[in-house]
């Protein structure tokens, strides 16, 4: 949530009197019972927005917070309402409008404490739409960029740690997409295409959970093509870094079954990685 200045508070006496009743608003710009919102103060409208959040009606809350921007555009309440509107839209899973409100806050109030929370909400508006691996990865890239902005611009904020964790998960998600496509090609014996995908994981996503499997799949693909140097070297990297995994055991069985062993052989892209990561030869 946002800082203490914008946290949801108890509904005040003024709200109880001025905006009493639970009826629906008849049309935009009017409160319950058709009373024009211009009749109420910014604080009263703000508290009504909090009330709608409290009863799990974030869409109505967002409208009330937006009305404060319209009626009292240069007030302190308008600033507070803008970040709360971004929050309300996000709770309603209206990610596009949440992102827009958060970006407005960043643009208008870049030096305020809640700018960090606005940037975090903007990142979440992408991150929370990442679902199954098979979906288009554009949202994942945007989530990574926005999460990185939180980490780099607000490293001491309470949102930086959460952003780091989510960044790692989103990064892992991208690697998972490469693995999914690589396995598809491997299953259909399109070995060169499969190798290209697994290579991306090994070179660009080496810190993710998918790297051990990617190295094993490289052993499989290279052995299928008769490229034993590359297969052995992939096995050597796998054995050095992930010897306790099932992927190494499977690769070891494949290699020894053909009279080979996991070791760096030849001069190829995998042997370069072996020299760099295992022997420390950055050449």
Secondary structure, DSSP 8 states (H G I E B T S, - for coil): ---GGGS-----HHHHHHT-S---BSSTTB-BTT-BGGGS-HHHHHHHHHHHHHTT-HHHHHHHHHHHHHHSTTSHHHHHHHHHHHHHHHHTT-HHHHHHHHHHHHHH-TTSTTHHHHHHHHHHHHHTT---TTS-SHHHHHHHHHHHHHHHH-TTSTTHHHHHHHHHHHHHHHHHHHHHHHHHHHHTT-HHHHHHHHHHHHHH-TTSTTHHHHHHHHHHHHHHHT-HHHHHHHHHHHHHHHTTSHHHHHHHHHHHHTT--S---SSSHHHHHHHHHTS----
